[in-house]
């Protein structure tokens, strides 16, 4: 994922910081415990496409 793009992205729910997980190709919001997919280097920042993180996954 492009580093410059990652720096300006924010969680659409809380407007907080997102962490990029290169293993799963997801942007993770720890506060809301959701993960947004990154498909072909394009982040899908739709709340409806976000995956809820389990307690174990929420660092």
PLY file of the C-alpha trace (Angstrom):
ply
format ascii 1.0
element vertex 59
property float x
property float y
property float z
element edge 58
property int vertex1
property int vertex2
end_header
0.00 0.00 0.00
1.22 3.48 -0.85
2.77 5.08 2.26
1.64 8.61 1.34
-1.95 7.45 0.97
-1.83 5.56 4.26
-0.65 8.71 6.07
-3.74 10.70 5.07
-6.39 8.01 5.58
-8.53 7.97 8.72
-11.23 5.67 10.02
-14.56 6.81 8.56
-16.32 5.98 11.84
-14.16 7.70 14.47
-11.69 9.64 12.26
-8.85 7.91 14.11
-5.57 6.43 12.98
-5.46 3.25 10.91
-2.78 0.58 11.06
-1.90 -1.37 7.92
-1.62 -5.14 8.29
0.36 -6.35 5.28
-0.36 -10.01 6.07
-4.13 -9.60 5.71
-4.06 -6.53 3.42
-6.33 -4.59 5.77
-6.41 -1.21 7.44
-7.25 -1.67 11.11
-8.93 0.75 13.50
-8.10 -0.42 17.02
-10.59 1.95 18.65
-13.62 0.68 16.70
-12.18 -2.84 16.30
-12.83 -3.01 12.55
-10.69 -3.85 9.54
-11.12 -2.32 6.09
-9.94 -4.38 3.11
-7.27 -3.18 0.70
-7.94 -4.60 -2.76
-5.32 -4.14 -5.49
-3.72 -1.35 -3.38
-7.06 0.47 -3.12
-8.48 0.85 0.39
-12.21 0.15 0.61
-13.21 2.63 3.32
-16.90 1.76 3.52
-18.36 0.91 6.91
-20.53 -1.72 5.24
-17.40 -3.52 3.93
-15.53 -3.39 7.25
-14.90 -6.61 9.10
-15.44 -6.73 12.87
-12.32 -7.81 14.72
-12.48 -10.49 17.37
-11.16 -9.74 20.85
-7.98 -11.71 20.03
-7.38 -9.70 16.84
-7.85 -6.31 18.48
-4.22 -5.91 19.54
0 1
1 2
2 3
3 4
4 5
5 6
6 7
7 8
8 9
9 10
10 11
11 12
12 13
13 14
14 15
15 16
16 17
17 18
18 19
19 20
20 21
21 22
22 23
23 24
24 25
25 26
26 27
27 28
28 29
29 30
30 31
31 32
32 33
33 34
34 35
35 36
36 37
37 38
38 39
39 40
40 41
41 42
42 43
43 44
44 45
45 46
46 47
47 48
48 49
49 50
50 51
51 52
52 53
53 54
54 55
55 56
56 57
57 58
